């Protein structure tokens, strides 16, 4: 396998290979252009994301600055995904995000890692593991998702959490390391924040 093929094969490879660096720099130039757009240039931003991402659904919004190792080239977003500022996608291999998922500010989704053995790190060896985030998830501010992680549909990850193990669907999970706090329940149909009740007469569904 070439070094570029190894990027997505979950094996050790050298990311500073010339064939990788040339293409990566082109992606990063495009990302730079995206981050330099004006807030009023919404249509331009949406068009650029369609070009930058591996795939991205309709009505997605990413608030600049957006950071990505490959400028989104290995990111697969569904529709209606929202990301607040400073989303970082370490997209050295594929990151999958389902419809209606939301990212708070300063979230990091990492696919890349380096071996523990110091002699291998001296040579800049790296590995990449795919990340899967389900539909309708909410990752609070400052969440860190580590390589190889899967987060199930509808789950909420509390602000500042470090996700080092898979999280199932339909739960609230928090902490470092991130652990399941509770399941999403019928109480969540009554309260939206602490003791604040949902006024269903004002909700448009």
N, C-alpha and C positions, 0 to 999 in steps of 0.2 A: 504493500500500500504506500501511496505517497503521503507526505506529511499532511497535506490538505485532506486526504481521505481519512486519515487517522483522527482528524478533528472531531468527526461525528461518530467514530467507532468505539468510543469509551475505552481507548487505550492511550498510553503515553505517547506524546509527540512533541515536536519542537515548533512553537508558534512563531519563531523569528525566521522561518524559512522564507526565501525570497518570493516564492509563488503566493504565499499567504499574505505577506506584508504588502505587496503591490495592490492586491484586491482590497485588503482591509483599509488602506489609506484612501482609496476611492470612496468607500462607504463613509469613512469619517469626514471627508470633505463635504459630502452631501448632508451629513448630520450637522456639521457646522453651519451650512446654509439654512437648515431648518431652524436652528436655534437663533439665527439672526433675523428671522421674520418678525414683522410688527404684529402686535395684538389684533389689529384690524384685518390682517391678511388671513382670515379663517379658511377661505376656499383654497388659497395657496398651500396652507399647511396641510389640509386634508389631502390634496393632490400629491404633495410630497411624500406623505406617509404611505400612500398607495404604492409609490415607486420604491420607497426605502425598505418596506417590510416584506417578509416572505409571503404573508397574507394578512389582510386586515379588513374587518367587516365595516359596514356602514355605521355612521354616526359615532365613531370613536373620536376621543379628544385626549391629546397629550399636551399638558401645559409645559412650555419650555421654561428652563432648560431641561432637555432630555439627554441622557447619557447612555451610550451603548457601545460595546467593544466593536461591533460590526454595524452600527448605525441602524439596527433593527432588521438586518438582512436575514437573521435566523429566528425572528419573532413571528409567532402565529397568533393573531388576535381575532376573536369573534367580533360580533357587533356590539355597539353601545358600551365599549370599554372606556373608562375614564381614569386618567392618571393626573394627579396634582404634580406640582413642580418637583424637579430633581429626582424623577424616576430614573434608576440606573438598572439597565439590563445588560448583564455580563453575558452577551449572547454569542459566545464562541461556539455553541451548538444550540439546538432548538429549544425555544421556550414557548409553551402553549398556554394561552389564556382564554377562558371561555367567555361567552356573552355576558354583558351587564356587570362584569367584575370591576371593582373600583380600587384604586391605589391612593392612599394618603401621601402627603409630601415625604420625600426622602426615603422611599422604599428602595431596596436593593434585591434584585433577583439574580443570583449567581449560578452559572453552569460550570465555571472553571475552578479547578483546584490544582494544587501542586503536591508531589509526593512528600511524605514525611522524611524520607532518607535525604540527608543533607547533600550527599554527593550528586544526587539526581537534580536537586534544586540548583546546584552550582552550574549545571549545564542548561538550566531554564526549561527543564521538562515540565509538561502540563498535561492534564486530562480534563475532559469535559463530560458532564452528565446532564441529560435532558431534565427539564423542569416542567411539570404540568400543574396548572392552576385551573380549577373548575369554573363552572358558570356561576354567576351571581355571588361571587365572593367579595368580601371587603377586607382589605389589608390596611390597617391603621398606620398612622405616621411612624416612619422609622423602622418598619418591619424589614428583617433580613431573612431571605429564603436561600438555603444552601443548595449545592449541586445535588441533583438526583431526586429532589423532593416532589411529592404529589400532594396537593391540597384538594379535598373533595368539594363538590358543588355546595353552594349556599353558606359555606363556613366563614366565620369572622375571626381574623387574627388580630389580637389586641396590639395597640401601639407599642413600639419598642421590642416586640418579640423577636427571638432568633429561632427560626424554624429549622431544626436539625433532623427531624423525623417526620414521616408522612402524617398528615392530618386527615381524618375521615370527613365525610360530608355532614352537613347540618349540625355543626357544633360551634361553640365559642372556645377559642384556644388562646392562651396568653403565656408570656414568661420567657425566660432564658435559662435552660432550653424551653421552647414552647411546648406546652402540654394542654390537653383538653380540660377546660374548666367545667363546661356543662353542655348539654344538648340544647339546641334551639327548641323552644317549647310554646305551649299555648299562652303562657304569660307574655310572650313577646308580641302576641296579637293585641294585648291590652296596653302595654307600656313601651314607649320608644326610648326613654332615658330615665333611669332610676324610677321615681314615682310619677313621671310625666305621662299622662294617659294619651293614647291615640284617639283623636276625634274623627271617627270614621265618616261622619257626615261631611267632612271637609276634604276627604281623600278621593281622588279621581283614579279609578282603576278601570 
